[in-house]
Amino acid sequence: MDRLAATLTVLDYAAVAVFGATGALTAARRKHDIVTFGFFAAVTGVGGGTLRDLLIGAPVFWVARPQYLVVCLCAAAAVWILGPRRFRSSILTWLDAVGMAAYAVVGALKAGSLGVPPFSAVVMGVLTATFGGVIRDVLAHEPSVLLQRELYVTPALAGAATFVVLGLVGTPTIPAGIAGFIVALCIRAGAILWKWSLPGFGGPIDADG
């Protein structure tokens, strides 16, 4: 149990840091001030986990442990000091992909550890992985990642489902988590590199509403 708790904590901090960095990079692209850097980093870093905890009735993770906010602020400070010129234009996309893959596993793991049914745990993984990025895009007035044809929710769904299913068949937590992370990241990488997408709706649209 101690090993499970340690694994959850490490993955959680890592995902928060990565998502916080993507929020700060978005603020950098918009040339905002240092306070907005911190705000974007915090909202992006803890947004998905906050929604997850509220939905499953758990104490919101960062309220009792403000270290998570400190991690977000440190990520924002790093981006501010290094400057966006130190990062290639694609770094935001790839950092977001890594954070999404990690959070898909973290969200499902935490939900499952609190007795949430497997299907709902998968949903919690998806929400944890995607909601922070949605908030970031809305605040930055950028097109939401959910509205792009590239796969985004699907990798999170696949990663969370892989982790939960492997757990149901008796796979230890750490190997199951690694497998879920790799599945989510590989699918998202394919979407980034080769524009993978699901077929769009092809039926007729009633113009009269």
Phi, psi and chi 1 to 4 in degrees:
 res  aa     phi    psi   chi1   chi2   chi3   chi4
   1 MET       -  -39.6 -165.9   62.2  174.4      -
   2 ASP   -62.9  -37.3  -69.0  -20.7      -      -
   3 ARG   -67.1  -38.8 -169.5  175.3 -176.3 -177.4
   4 LEU   -63.0  -44.3  172.7   60.7      -      -
   5 ALA   -63.6  -39.7      -      -      -      -
   6 ALA   -66.0  -41.5      -      -      -      -
   7 THR   -61.8  -45.1  -58.3      -      -      -
   8 LEU   -60.4  -42.7  175.2   59.5      -      -
   9 THR   -65.8  -45.2  -60.0      -      -      -
  10 VAL   -62.5  -47.6  170.1      -      -      -
  11 LEU   -63.0  -38.7  -72.2  174.1      -      -
  12 ASP   -63.6  -48.0 -139.8    3.4      -      -
  13 TYR   -63.5  -40.9  -84.1  113.9      -      -
  14 ALA   -63.2  -44.7      -      -      -      -
  15 ALA   -66.0  -40.9      -      -      -      -
  16 VAL   -61.3  -42.7  165.6      -      -      -
  17 ALA   -63.5  -44.2      -      -      -      -
  18 VAL   -66.5  -46.7  170.4      -      -      -
  19 PHE   -65.2  -36.8  -97.1  136.1      -      -
  20 GLY   -60.3  -40.4      -      -      -      -
  21 ALA   -63.6  -38.5      -      -      -      -
  22 THR   -65.8  -36.6   70.3      -      -      -
  23 GLY   -64.5  -43.2      -      -      -      -
  24 ALA   -65.8  -37.9      -      -      -      -
  25 LEU   -65.6  -35.6  -76.9  169.3      -      -
  26 THR   -64.5  -41.8  -60.7      -      -      -
  27 ALA   -63.0  -36.8      -      -      -      -
  28 ALA   -64.0  -41.4      -      -      -      -
  29 ARG   -63.8  -27.9  -70.6  166.3   54.6 -175.3
  30 ARG   -91.9   -0.2  -67.2  -78.2  177.4  171.3
  31 LYS    58.6   43.4  -61.6 -172.8 -179.1  -60.4
  32 HIS   -82.0  172.3  -73.3  -60.6      -      -
  33 ASP   -84.4  177.2   57.4   44.4      -      -
  34 ILE   -64.8  -33.7 -176.2   63.1      -      -
  35 VAL   -65.6  -42.0  174.2      -      -      -
  36 THR   -67.5  -34.2  -51.9      -      -      -
  37 PHE   -54.5  -50.8  -94.4   58.2      -      -
  38 GLY   -63.5  -39.8      -      -      -      -
  39 PHE   -64.7  -47.0  178.7   71.8      -      -
  40 PHE   -61.0  -42.2  -91.4   57.6      -      -
  41 ALA   -64.0  -43.1      -      -      -      -
  42 ALA   -67.7  -46.9      -      -      -      -
  43 VAL   -62.9  -42.6  169.3      -      -      -
  44 THR   -69.7  -39.7  -51.8      -      -      -
  45 GLY   -69.1  -38.8      -      -      -      -
  46 VAL  -111.2   -1.9  -55.8      -      -      -
  47 GLY   -60.7  -49.1      -      -      -      -
  48 GLY   -65.8  -41.9      -      -      -      -
  49 GLY   -67.3  -33.4      -      -      -      -
  50 THR   -64.3  -46.4  -60.8      -      -      -
  51 LEU   -61.3  -42.8  177.6   62.8      -      -
  52 ARG   -57.3  -49.6  172.5 -158.3   63.3 -147.5
  53 ASP   -65.1  -38.0  -70.9  -12.6      -      -
  54 LEU   -64.5  -39.7  -69.1  173.4      -      -
  55 LEU   -72.3  -33.9  -70.6  175.3      -      -
  56 ILE   -94.3    2.9   65.1  177.8      -      -
  57 GLY    74.3   25.0      -      -      -      -
  58 ALA   -97.3  155.1      -      -      -      -
  59 PRO   -58.6  133.1  -22.8   33.8      -      -
  60 VAL   -60.1  124.2  177.0      -      -      -
  61 PHE   -60.3  -33.8   68.9  104.3      -      -
  62 TRP   -88.0  -10.1   56.6  -94.1      -      -
  63 VAL   -68.1  -47.9  173.7      -      -      -
  64 ALA   -82.5  -18.6      -      -      -      -
  65 ARG  -127.7   78.6  -70.9  175.9  -72.8  174.4
  66 PRO   -65.0   -4.0   22.9  -32.9      -      -
  67 GLN   -56.8  -29.7  -56.0   95.0  -58.3      -
  68 TYR   -62.9  -40.8  -74.9   98.0      -      -
  69 LEU   -67.2  -35.9  -65.4 -179.8      -      -
  70 VAL   -62.8  -40.4  173.3      -      -      -
  71 VAL   -60.2  -43.6  169.0      -      -      -
  72 CYS   -61.3  -44.1  -67.6      -      -      -
  73 LEU   -66.5  -35.7  -64.1  179.0      -      -
  74 CYS   -64.8  -39.8  -71.8      -      -      -
  75 ALA   -62.9  -41.7      -      -      -      -
  76 ALA   -63.9  -42.3      -      -      -      -
  77 ALA   -63.8  -38.8      -      -      -      -
  78 ALA   -63.0  -43.9      -      -      -      -
  79 VAL   -65.4  -39.4  173.6      -      -      -
  80 TRP   -63.3  -44.3  177.3  -87.4      -      -
  81 ILE   -70.9  -45.8  -67.1  171.0      -      -
  82 LEU   -72.8  -33.8  -66.0  175.7      -      -
  83 GLY    82.5  146.3      -      -      -      -
  84 PRO   -63.0  -19.0   22.3  -32.4      -      -
  85 ARG   -68.2  -20.9  -67.3 -178.8 -179.6  178.4
  86 ARG   -75.1  -11.9  -62.9  -71.9 -175.8   91.3
  87 PHE  -109.8  140.4  -60.2   94.5      -      -
  88 ARG   -69.7  160.1  -64.3 -178.9  179.8  179.2
  89 SER   -61.8  -24.3   59.4      -      -      -
  90 SER   -89.2   -1.8   61.9      -      -      -
  91 ILE   -63.7  -36.5 -169.8   64.3      -      -
  92 LEU   -60.8  -44.7  173.9   62.2      -      -
  93 THR   -63.4  -43.1  -59.2      -      -      -
  94 TRP   -74.6  -37.6  -75.6  105.3      -      -
  95 LEU   -63.2  -40.1  -79.3  178.3      -      -
  96 ASP   -62.2  -38.8 -175.2   82.3      -      -
  97 ALA   -64.0  -43.2      -      -      -      -
  98 VAL   -64.8  -44.8  172.4      -      -      -
  99 GLY   -63.2  -40.9      -      -      -      -
 100 MET   -61.0  -45.3  178.0  -84.4  -61.7      -
 101 ALA   -64.2  -42.0      -      -      -      -
 102 ALA   -67.1  -43.5      -      -      -      -
 103 TYR   -69.5  -28.9 -111.5    0.6      -      -
 104 ALA   -60.2  -41.0      -      -      -      -
 105 VAL   -74.0  -44.5  173.0      -      -      -
 106 VAL   -60.2  -45.7  167.9      -      -      -
 107 GLY   -62.7  -44.2      -      -      -      -
 108 ALA   -67.5  -37.9      -      -      -      -
 109 LEU   -63.8  -46.9  173.1   59.1      -      -
 110 LYS   -65.7  -44.6 -178.4  170.5 -176.0  178.7
 111 ALA   -60.4  -44.9      -      -      -      -
 112 GLY   -64.7  -37.0      -      -      -      -
 113 SER   -68.0  -19.3   68.7      -      -      -
 114 LEU   -99.0   12.7  -66.2  176.1      -      -
 115 GLY    87.8   11.4      -      -      -      -
 116 VAL   -70.4  137.1  173.9      -      -      -
 117 PRO   -58.1  153.7  -24.8   34.2      -      -
 118 PRO   -53.3  -46.8  -27.9   35.2      -      -
 119 PHE   -62.4  -44.4 -179.0   81.4      -      -
 120 SER   -65.6  -32.8  -61.7      -      -      -
 121 ALA   -64.0  -38.2      -      -      -      -
 122 VAL   -62.6  -45.1  172.1      -      -      -
 123 VAL   -60.5  -41.3  173.7      -      -      -
 124 MET   -63.3  -35.8  -69.5  -56.8  104.9      -
 125 GLY   -62.9  -42.4      -      -      -      -
 126 VAL   -64.9  -45.8  173.8      -      -      -
 127 LEU   -64.0  -41.3  -69.7  178.0      -      -
 128 THR   -61.8  -38.1  -54.4      -      -      -
 129 ALA   -76.8  -26.5      -      -      -      -
 130 THR  -112.8  -24.9   59.7      -      -      -
 131 PHE   -69.7  -36.2 -167.1   68.4      -      -
 132 GLY   -60.7  -41.7      -      -      -      -
 133 GLY   -66.0  -34.7      -      -      -      -
 134 VAL   -63.8  -46.8  171.6      -      -      -
 135 ILE   -60.6  -43.2  -62.0  175.6      -      -
 136 ARG   -57.0  -47.1  176.5 -163.1   63.8 -143.0
 137 ASP   -67.4  -37.9  -65.9  -20.3      -      -
 138 VAL   -64.4  -45.5  169.9      -      -      -
 139 LEU   -65.0  -33.7  -69.4  175.3      -      -
 140 ALA   -86.7   -0.4      -      -      -      -
 141 HIS    57.1   40.7  -59.0  -70.2      -      -
 142 GLU  -110.6  155.2  -65.4 -173.5   -9.7      -
 143 PRO   -57.5  130.6  -22.9   33.4      -      -
 144 SER   -64.6  145.2  172.3      -      -      -
 145 VAL   -61.9  -24.7  -69.2      -      -      -
 146 LEU   -73.0  -19.3  -61.4 -177.2      -      -
 147 LEU   -94.4   -0.8  -61.0  179.7      -      -
 148 GLN   -86.4  150.4  -60.2  175.5   13.9      -
 149 ARG   -71.7  -24.9  -71.9  -64.4  -56.6  -84.0
 150 GLU   -61.2  146.1  -72.5 -179.7   11.3      -
 151 LEU   -64.7  129.1  -61.6  179.3      -      -
 152 TYR  -137.3  -55.3 -168.9   81.0      -      -
 153 VAL   -67.5  -37.6  174.0      -      -      -
 154 THR   -58.9  -45.4  -58.3      -      -      -
 155 PRO   -60.2  -40.6  -24.5   33.8      -      -
 156 ALA   -62.9  -42.3      -      -      -      -
 157 LEU   -62.9  -44.6  176.2   61.4      -      -
 158 ALA   -65.1  -41.7      -      -      -      -
 159 GLY   -66.1  -46.5      -      -      -      -
 160 ALA   -64.4  -41.7      -      -      -      -
 161 ALA   -65.8  -40.1      -      -      -      -
 162 THR   -59.2  -46.6  -62.7      -      -      -
 163 PHE   -61.5  -46.7  169.8   73.7      -      -
 164 VAL   -66.6  -44.3  170.0      -      -      -
 165 VAL   -64.7  -42.9  169.8      -      -      -
 166 LEU   -62.2  -37.0  -72.4  177.0      -      -
 167 GLY   -64.5  -37.1      -      -      -      -
 168 LEU   -66.6  -28.9  -70.6  174.9      -      -
 169 VAL   -93.8    8.6  -61.0      -      -      -
 170 GLY    98.1    8.3      -      -      -      -
 171 THR   -70.8  134.3  -54.6      -      -      -
 172 PRO   -57.2  155.7  -25.6   34.8      -      -
 173 THR   -59.2  -46.4  -61.3      -      -      -
 174 ILE   -65.9  -50.3  -67.8  178.9      -      -
 175 PRO   -60.2  -38.6  -23.9   34.4      -      -
 176 ALA   -63.9  -40.1      -      -      -      -
 177 GLY   -66.0  -41.6      -      -      -      -
 178 ILE   -62.8  -42.8  -67.7  173.5      -      -
 179 ALA   -62.8  -44.4      -      -      -      -
 180 GLY   -62.0  -41.5      -      -      -      -
 181 PHE   -62.5  -46.0  173.8   82.7      -      -
 182 ILE   -64.3  -41.9  -69.1  174.3      -      -
 183 VAL   -61.0  -48.8  167.0      -      -      -
 184 ALA   -62.7  -44.7      -      -      -      -
 185 LEU   -67.7  -39.9 -175.7   59.0      -      -
 186 CYS   -65.0  -41.8  -73.5      -      -      -
 187 ILE   -66.7  -41.9  -64.3  175.5      -      -
 188 ARG   -66.2  -37.9 -179.7   58.6 -176.7  147.8
 189 ALA   -62.5  -41.4      -      -      -      -
 190 GLY   -61.7  -37.1      -      -      -      -
 191 ALA   -67.0  -37.0      -      -      -      -
 192 ILE   -72.1  -45.4  -65.7  170.2      -      -
 193 LEU   -79.1  -39.4  -64.7  172.8      -      -
 194 TRP  -121.1   12.2  -60.4  -64.7      -      -
 195 LYS    58.3   40.3  -51.9  -60.0 -179.3 -176.5
 196 TRP   -60.3  140.4  -71.5   -7.1      -      -
 197 SER  -155.1  158.7   63.9      -      -      -
 198 LEU   -84.8  154.3  -64.8  175.5      -      -
 199 PRO   -60.9  137.6  -20.4   31.6      -      -
 200 GLY   -80.8  168.7      -      -      -      -
 201 PHE   -64.1  129.2  176.7   70.2      -      -
 202 GLY  -113.8    5.8      -      -      -      -
 203 GLY   -78.8  171.7      -      -      -      -
 204 PRO   -70.7  149.9   26.6  -34.9      -      -
 205 ILE  -112.7  129.4  -61.7  175.4      -      -
 206 ASP   -78.1  107.0 -173.2   -3.6      -      -
 207 ALA   -65.4  -23.2      -      -      -      -
 208 ASP   -85.3    0.4  -64.4  -30.8      -      -
 209 GLY    78.0      -      -      -      -      -
